[in-house]
Amino acid sequence: MRVSSSTVWVVAAAMTILATVTASAQPYPSKPIRVVSPAGGGGGDVVARLLANGLAERVAQQVVIDNRPSGIIMGQIVAKAAPDGYTLLFAGSTHWLSPFMVTRTNSGFDPVKDFSPIALATSSPNIVVVTSSLGVKSIKDLIALAKAKPGELNYGRAGAGGSSHISAELFKAMAAVNIVSVPYKGSGPALIGLLSGQVQVIFATAPTVAPHVKSGKLNALAVTTAQPSALFPGLATVAASGVPGYESATIYGFLAPVRTSAAVIRKLNQEIGAMLAGPEMKEKLLNAGVEPAGGTPPEFAGKIRAEMTLLGKLIKDAAISAE
């Protein structure tokens, strides 16, 4: 029996459609997931790997960390990736605050329009810390001293636009004080600057300063988050200590390329939420210096919008630019 060329074409087309339908019908995820995250060695990388391992157990697939050296490169990779749930971004505030920084070149992506929020993963405070020799015991004391000596106090911070920088500038704006910024090449050098007396104040992570507070070399005044933190039990918030409404936290979350299906976003959100709620993961994250967060995609999107509204204005007013 002869088979016409048109029949062959129809059969081939049908087989292609069937293969496509079969592939799309596979449960998600059916292959390894890549998570693009900050370059290795930093706190963000440590947390990303903890979460990747936990998520892998939840979804029974490999979750591979792909470290990249800058937020711009990270964003470019994920923005251009297929919106199929197999390439995700693990990023913090600098991702969505980047448009407010002065940069020499266009990043090539919109940090909001080109991404779909999945879940807020972690949050951690900075601790407002001063040298013991300063004689300051509270946030109210610090504000009073700064107002009595405008421009005479210095605070140490790491890179421009980073958490320690934003926390301090927000404090200055809301408390109406003039404390001079002194940039260092990292949080470690900033801490050394504080211990040596080069600066009088830093806004630093709990693990960084806790040993020196316990030794009596430094005084911890408050945490920068809206609520007290399990990372520094017993320490009041800045908001409750004299600056109502103040809130600043280092947050990280998962995002996907825009147009990723709602079903995939929902699946990832559910699995990440369940992972973060587990007592073992909570303990691991606290030991790494962060607290588990969680919540729905709309809640994460709302957090991003709120930060952009508040901190975007702050960055502009304080003329903070990428270094």
Beta strands, then each sheet from edge to edge (+ up, - down):
strand 1: 33-38
strand 2: 63-68
strand 3: 87-92
strand 4: 115-131
strand 5: 154-157
strand 6: 180-183
strand 7: 201-205
strand 8: 218-223
strand 9: 249-257
strand 10: 291-292
sheet 1: 2+ 1+ 3+ 9- 4+ 7- 5- 6-
sheet 2: 2+ 1+ 3+ 9- 4+ 8-
sheet 3: 2+ 1+ 3+ 9- 4+ 10-
end
